[in-house]
Amino acid sequence: MNNEKFRVTSVNYKSKEYTIFSGVPLKTDSYKINSGKYIVSVKTTVQRLPVTPSIGQHWNVTGEPEYSEIISQGYS
């Protein structure tokens, strides 16, 4: 299991069943992973959330990380 602390920068999706939100890591040097930058994105059921995620909140999540490369405007 991996533990990650991050600040919410966007709430990408909300429904009655699921929520997807993402943000930037808070721990020192966490912006570097394999010489690249990363964001934290969480998809979970609404029932598992203690409160509704909002921009600016600090969250501490635990789970198995899944890493993927994001290509934006020709850059990865």
N, C-alpha and C positions, 0 to 999 in steps of 0.2 A: 504494500500500500504506500502511496505517496501522499504527502501533505503539502498543500500549497496555499500561501496567503497572497491575496490579490485585491486590487481596487477595481470596482465595477466601472467600466467605461461605456457599456451599452447593454441594453436588454433587447436581444435580437428577435425574440418570439415569446408571446404569451398566449395561452389558451386556458380552458378550464382544466385540462389534464397535464400539460407540459409547459415548462419555461426553459428558455435558452438565454443565458447571459454570459458576457465575457468581460475581460479586463486585463490589466497589466500586473505582473508579479511585484511583490513588495520587498522580498528579501534581497540582500546585497548580492550583486553580480547575477541575479536571476534572469536578467535580460539576455544573458549569453547562454546558449546551449548549442554545442557542436559548432561554435563560431557563428551562430546566427541568433536572431531575435525571436522571441515567441510571445504568444498571448495565452491566457488561460480562458477556456470556454467550458461552460457547464450546461449540460442538458439533464433535467431532472423532472420528476413529477411534482406537481404543486403540493401534494400532501407531505412531501419530505422537507419542504421549506419552512423554517420557523417564521419568516417574514417575507414579504414580496421584495425581490431585489430592486434596488434603485441606483442610479448613477451616483458615484462618489462613496458608496458604502464599502467597507473593508470586510472581506469574507475569508474564512479559513475552511478549505474543503479537503476531504480525504477520499482517495480512490485510486484506481489503476489509470495511469496516464496513457493517452493515445496520441502519438506524435504524427503530424502530417505537414507537408510542405504546402504553403499557400503562394500561388503565383498571382501577382497583381501588376498589371500594365507591363508585362514582359519581364518583371523582376521576381526572383524567388528568395 
